[in-house]
Amino acid sequence: MEQRGQFPRRFLLTPRCVVWDLAEVEAWLALRRAKPIRRAPPPDVRKRITRPVRAADRNEGRPFPG
């Protein structure tokens, strides 16, 4: 996210120690909390390559094997 510009940039204190500006991180958090979280749509199981769901399999009414 930092490389894409979606998170504040880090600062090098030493070659092995990085830090972020607290005010920038808190502003980023406040912006993220203000946006509503959208749920991802369920996957379309008919487009699966392995074990695709066929219309006949769903309409038979038998219990799921396994």
N, CA, C and O atoms as a GROMACS GRO file, in nm:
protein
  264
    1MET      N    1   0.083  -0.119   0.000
    1MET     CA    2   0.000   0.000   0.000
    1MET      C    3   0.087   0.125   0.000
    1MET      O    4   0.053   0.226  -0.062
    2GLU      N    5   0.196   0.118   0.067
    2GLU     CA    6   0.287   0.233   0.071
    2GLU      C    7   0.344   0.262  -0.068
    2GLU      O    8   0.355   0.378  -0.107
    3GLN      N    9   0.380   0.159  -0.141
    3GLN     CA   10   0.435   0.177  -0.275
    3GLN      C   11   0.330   0.231  -0.372
    3GLN      O   12   0.365   0.302  -0.467
    4ARG      N   13   0.204   0.197  -0.351
    4ARG     CA   14   0.097   0.246  -0.438
    4ARG      C   15   0.049   0.384  -0.397
    4ARG      O   16  -0.036   0.442  -0.465
    5GLY      N   17   0.102   0.439  -0.288
    5GLY     CA   18   0.061   0.571  -0.241
    5GLY      C   19  -0.065   0.570  -0.158
    5GLY      O   20  -0.128   0.674  -0.139
    6GLN      N   21  -0.103   0.452  -0.108
    6GLN     CA   22  -0.225   0.439  -0.028
    6GLN      C   23  -0.197   0.437   0.121
    6GLN      O   24  -0.290   0.421   0.201
    7PHE      N   25  -0.073   0.451   0.161
    7PHE     CA   26  -0.034   0.452   0.301
    7PHE      C   27   0.079   0.552   0.316
    7PHE      O   28   0.158   0.569   0.222
    8PRO      N   29   0.091   0.620   0.430
    8PRO     CA   30   0.200   0.717   0.449
    8PRO      C   31   0.338   0.655   0.429
    8PRO      O   32   0.359   0.536   0.454
    9ARG      N   33   0.431   0.738   0.384
    9ARG     CA   34   0.568   0.694   0.360
    9ARG      C   35   0.644   0.677   0.491
    9ARG      O   36   0.618   0.746   0.589
   10ARG      N   37   0.737   0.583   0.489
   10ARG     CA   38   0.820   0.557   0.607
   10ARG      C   39   0.944   0.645   0.606
   10ARG      O   40   0.983   0.699   0.502
   11PHE      N   41   1.005   0.659   0.723
   11PHE     CA   42   1.130   0.733   0.738
   11PHE      C   43   1.234   0.637   0.793
   11PHE      O   44   1.203   0.557   0.882
   12LEU      N   45   1.354   0.645   0.743
   12LEU     CA   46   1.463   0.562   0.795
   12LEU      C   47   1.533   0.635   0.908
   12LEU      O   48   1.585   0.746   0.890
   13LEU      N   49   1.534   0.574   1.026
   13LEU     CA   50   1.612   0.628   1.137
   13LEU      C   51   1.754   0.576   1.130
   13LEU      O   52   1.850   0.651   1.144
   14THR      N   53   1.765   0.447   1.109
   14THR     CA   54   1.893   0.381   1.090
   14THR      C   55   1.874   0.283   0.975
   14THR      O   56   1.761   0.264   0.930
   15PRO      N   57   1.980   0.220   0.926
   15PRO     CA   58   1.961   0.124   0.816
   15PRO      C   59   1.866   0.009   0.851
   15PRO      O   60   1.812  -0.055   0.760
   16ARG      N   61   1.845  -0.018   0.979
   16ARG     CA   62   1.759  -0.130   1.018
   16ARG      C   63   1.633  -0.089   1.092
   16ARG      O   64   1.559  -0.174   1.143
   17CYS      N   65   1.607   0.041   1.100
   17CYS     CA   66   1.491   0.089   1.176
   17CYS      C   67   1.412   0.190   1.093
   17CYS      O   68   1.466   0.292   1.050
   18VAL      N   69   1.284   0.160   1.071
   18VAL     CA   70   1.196   0.251   0.999
   18VAL      C   71   1.083   0.296   1.089
   18VAL      O   72   1.040   0.222   1.178
   19VAL      N   73   1.035   0.418   1.066
   19VAL     CA   74   0.924   0.473   1.145
   19VAL      C   75   0.829   0.546   1.051
   19VAL      O   76   0.865   0.578   0.938
   20TRP      N   77   0.708   0.572   1.100
   20TRP     CA   78   0.610   0.649   1.026
   20TRP      C   79   0.569   0.768   1.110
   20TRP      O   80   0.576   0.762   1.233
   21ASP      N   81   0.526   0.873   1.047
   21ASP     CA   82   0.478   0.992   1.118
   21ASP      C   83   0.342   0.959   1.179
   21ASP      O   84   0.250   0.919   1.108
   22LEU      N   85   0.331   0.974   1.309
   22LEU     CA   86   0.210   0.936   1.381
   22LEU      C   87   0.089   1.014   1.331
   22LEU      O   88  -0.019   0.956   1.316
   23ALA      N   89   0.104   1.143   1.305
   23ALA     CA   90  -0.009   1.224   1.258
   23ALA      C   91  -0.058   1.175   1.122
   23ALA      O   92  -0.179   1.172   1.098
   24GLU      N   93   0.034   1.137   1.033
   24GLU     CA   94  -0.006   1.087   0.902
   24GLU      C   95  -0.078   0.953   0.913
   24GLU      O   96  -0.176   0.930   0.843
   25VAL      N   97  -0.030   0.866   1.000
   25VAL     CA   98  -0.094   0.735   1.017
   25VAL      C   99  -0.232   0.751   1.080
   25VAL      O  100  -0.326   0.683   1.039
   26GLU      N  101  -0.245   0.839   1.178
   26GLU     CA  102  -0.376   0.861   1.240
   26GLU      C  103  -0.474   0.924   1.142
   26GLU      O  104  -0.593   0.891   1.144
   27ALA      N  105  -0.427   1.013   1.056
   27ALA     CA  106  -0.514   1.072   0.954
   27ALA      C  107  -0.557   0.964   0.853
   27ALA      O  108  -0.672   0.963   0.809
   28TRP      N  109  -0.466   0.875   0.818
   28TRP     CA  110  -0.498   0.764   0.727
   28TRP      C  111  -0.603   0.673   0.791
   28TRP      O  112  -0.697   0.630   0.724
   29LEU      N  113  -0.587   0.642   0.920
   29LEU     CA  114  -0.684   0.558   0.990
   29LEU      C  115  -0.821   0.624   0.995
   29LEU      O  116  -0.923   0.558   0.973
   30ALA      N  117  -0.825   0.754   1.024
   30ALA     CA  118  -0.954   0.825   1.031
   30ALA      C  119  -1.023   0.824   0.895
   30ALA      O  120  -1.145   0.808   0.888
   31LEU      N  121  -0.946   0.840   0.788
   31LEU     CA  122  -1.004   0.836   0.654
   31LEU      C  123  -1.059   0.697   0.622
   31LEU      O  124  -1.166   0.685   0.564
   32ARG      N  125  -0.985   0.593   0.661
   32ARG     CA  126  -1.031   0.456   0.636
   32ARG      C  127  -1.157   0.423   0.717
   32ARG      O  128  -1.246   0.354   0.668
   33ARG      N  129  -1.164   0.472   0.839
   33ARG     CA  130  -1.281   0.444   0.923
   33ARG      C  131  -1.404   0.518   0.875
   33ARG      O  132  -1.516   0.474   0.901
   34ALA      N  133  -1.386   0.630   0.806
   34ALA     CA  134  -1.499   0.709   0.760
   34ALA      C  135  -1.570   0.644   0.641
   34ALA      O  136  -1.688   0.668   0.619
   35LYS      N  137  -1.498   0.563   0.564
   35LYS     CA  138  -1.556   0.498   0.447
   35LYS      C  139  -1.627   0.369   0.488
   35LYS      O  140  -1.574   0.292   0.568
   36PRO      N  141  -1.748   0.345   0.435
   36PRO     CA  142  -1.815   0.218   0.468
   36PRO      C  143  -1.745   0.101   0.400
   36PRO      O  144  -1.688   0.115   0.292
   37ILE      N  145  -1.752  -0.013   0.463
   37ILE     CA  146  -1.692  -0.135   0.410
   37ILE      C  147  -1.796  -0.205   0.324
   37ILE      O  148  -1.904  -0.240   0.372
   38ARG      N  149  -1.763  -0.224   0.198
   38ARG     CA  150  -1.854  -0.295   0.108
   38ARG      C  151  -1.821  -0.443   0.110
   38ARG      O  152  -1.704  -0.482   0.110
   39ARG      N  153  -1.924  -0.524   0.112
   39ARG     CA  154  -1.904  -0.668   0.107
   39ARG      C  155  -1.876  -0.710  -0.036
   39ARG      O  156  -1.933  -0.656  -0.131
   40ALA      N  157  -1.789  -0.807  -0.049
   40ALA     CA  158  -1.758  -0.861  -0.181
   40ALA      C  159  -1.875  -0.948  -0.227
   40ALA      O  160  -1.936  -1.017  -0.145
   41PRO      N  161  -1.907  -0.946  -0.356
   41PRO     CA  162  -2.015  -1.031  -0.404
   41PRO      C  163  -1.972  -1.178  -0.396
   41PRO      O  164  -1.853  -1.209  -0.408
   42PRO      N  165  -2.068  -1.268  -0.376
   42PRO     CA  166  -2.031  -1.410  -0.371
   42PRO      C  167  -1.978  -1.456  -0.506
   42PRO      O  168  -2.017  -1.401  -0.609
   43PRO      N  169  -1.891  -1.553  -0.507
   43PRO     CA  170  -1.835  -1.600  -0.634
   43PRO      C  171  -1.941  -1.671  -0.718
   43PRO      O  172  -2.033  -1.733  -0.664
   44ASP      N  173  -1.927  -1.663  -0.848
   44ASP     CA  174  -2.018  -1.732  -0.940
   44ASP      C  175  -1.963  -1.873  -0.958
   44ASP      O  176  -1.868  -1.894  -1.034
   45VAL      N  177  -2.023  -1.969  -0.890
   45VAL     CA  178  -1.972  -2.106  -0.892
   45VAL      C  179  -1.990  -2.173  -1.027
   45VAL      O  180  -1.928  -2.275  -1.054
   46ARG      N  181  -2.075  -2.116  -1.113
   46ARG     CA  182  -2.092  -2.174  -1.246
   46ARG      C  183  -1.971  -2.152  -1.334
   46ARG      O  184  -1.957  -2.219  -1.436
   47LYS      N  185  -1.882  -2.059  -1.298
   47LYS     CA  186  -1.763  -2.030  -1.377
   47LYS      C  187  -1.640  -2.107  -1.332
   47LYS      O  188  -1.531  -2.088  -1.386
   48ARG      N  189  -1.657  -2.194  -1.232
   48ARG     CA  190  -1.543  -2.271  -1.185
   48ARG      C  191  -1.494  -2.366  -1.292
   48ARG      O  192  -1.574  -2.421  -1.367
   49ILE      N  193  -1.364  -2.386  -1.299
   49ILE     CA  194  -1.306  -2.480  -1.395
   49ILE      C  195  -1.310  -2.621  -1.338
   49ILE      O  196  -1.346  -2.715  -1.409
   50THR      N  197  -1.272  -2.636  -1.213
   50THR     CA  198  -1.277  -2.769  -1.151
   50THR      C  199  -1.408  -2.782  -1.074
   50THR      O  200  -1.449  -2.690  -1.004
   51ARG      N  201  -1.473  -2.893  -1.088
   51ARG     CA  202  -1.600  -2.924  -1.024
   51ARG      C  203  -1.705  -2.816  -1.045
   51ARG      O  204  -1.756  -2.761  -0.947
   52PRO      N  205  -1.738  -2.783  -1.170
   52PRO     CA  206  -1.840  -2.680  -1.193
   52PRO      C  207  -1.977  -2.728  -1.146
   52PRO      O  208  -2.006  -2.848  -1.149
   53VAL      N  209  -2.060  -2.638  -1.104
   53VAL     CA  210  -2.194  -2.670  -1.059
   53VAL      C  211  -2.286  -2.665  -1.181
   53VAL      O  212  -2.294  -2.563  -1.249
   54ARG      N  213  -2.354  -2.775  -1.207
   54ARG     CA  214  -2.447  -2.782  -1.320
   54ARG      C  215  -2.589  -2.762  -1.270
   54ARG      O  216  -2.620  -2.790  -1.154
   55ALA      N  217  -2.675  -2.714  -1.356
   55ALA     CA  218  -2.814  -2.691  -1.318
   55ALA      C  219  -2.882  -2.820  -1.275
   55ALA      O  220  -2.962  -2.818  -1.182
   56ALA      N  221  -2.852  -2.933  -1.341
   56ALA     CA  222  -2.913  -3.062  -1.306
   56ALA      C  223  -2.871  -3.107  -1.167
   56ALA      O  224  -2.951  -3.166  -1.094
   57ASP      N  225  -2.746  -3.080  -1.128
   57ASP     CA  226  -2.698  -3.120  -0.996
   57ASP      C  227  -2.769  -3.044  -0.885
   57ASP      O  228  -2.793  -3.099  -0.777
   58ARG      N  229  -2.803  -2.919  -0.910
   58ARG     CA  230  -2.867  -2.838  -0.806
   58ARG      C  231  -3.014  -2.873  -0.789
   58ARG      O  232  -3.070  -2.853  -0.682
   59ASN      N  233  -3.079  -2.924  -0.894
   59ASN     CA  234  -3.222  -2.948  -0.890
   59ASN      C  235  -3.262  -3.088  -0.846
   59ASN      O  236  -3.380  -3.116  -0.830
   60GLU      N  237  -3.167  -3.176  -0.828
   60GLU     CA  238  -3.201  -3.314  -0.794
   60GLU      C  239  -3.250  -3.330  -0.651
   60GLU      O  240  -3.327  -3.422  -0.622
   61GLY      N  241  -3.207  -3.243  -0.561
   61GLY     CA  242  -3.256  -3.249  -0.424
   61GLY      C  243  -3.190  -3.352  -0.338
   61GLY      O  244  -3.234  -3.374  -0.225
   62ARG      N  245  -3.085  -3.416  -0.386
   62ARG     CA  246  -3.016  -3.515  -0.302
   62ARG      C  247  -2.917  -3.443  -0.209
   62ARG      O  248  -2.871  -3.334  -0.241
   63PRO      N  249  -2.885  -3.505  -0.096
   63PRO     CA  250  -2.791  -3.440  -0.004
   63PRO      C  251  -2.653  -3.431  -0.065
   63PRO      O  252  -2.616  -3.508  -0.153
   64PHE      N  253  -2.578  -3.336  -0.018
   64PHE     CA  254  -2.442  -3.311  -0.066
   64PHE      C  255  -2.353  -3.430  -0.030
   64PHE      O  256  -2.352  -3.473   0.086
   65PRO      N  257  -2.279  -3.485  -0.126
   65PRO     CA  258  -2.193  -3.601  -0.094
   65PRO      C  259  -2.077  -3.560  -0.005
   65PRO      O  260  -2.022  -3.451  -0.019
   66GLY      N  261  -2.042  -3.646   0.085
   66GLY     CA  262  -1.924  -3.620   0.166
   66GLY      C  263  -1.943  -3.628   0.307
   66GLY      O  264  -1.848  -3.608   0.383
   0.00000   0.00000   0.00000
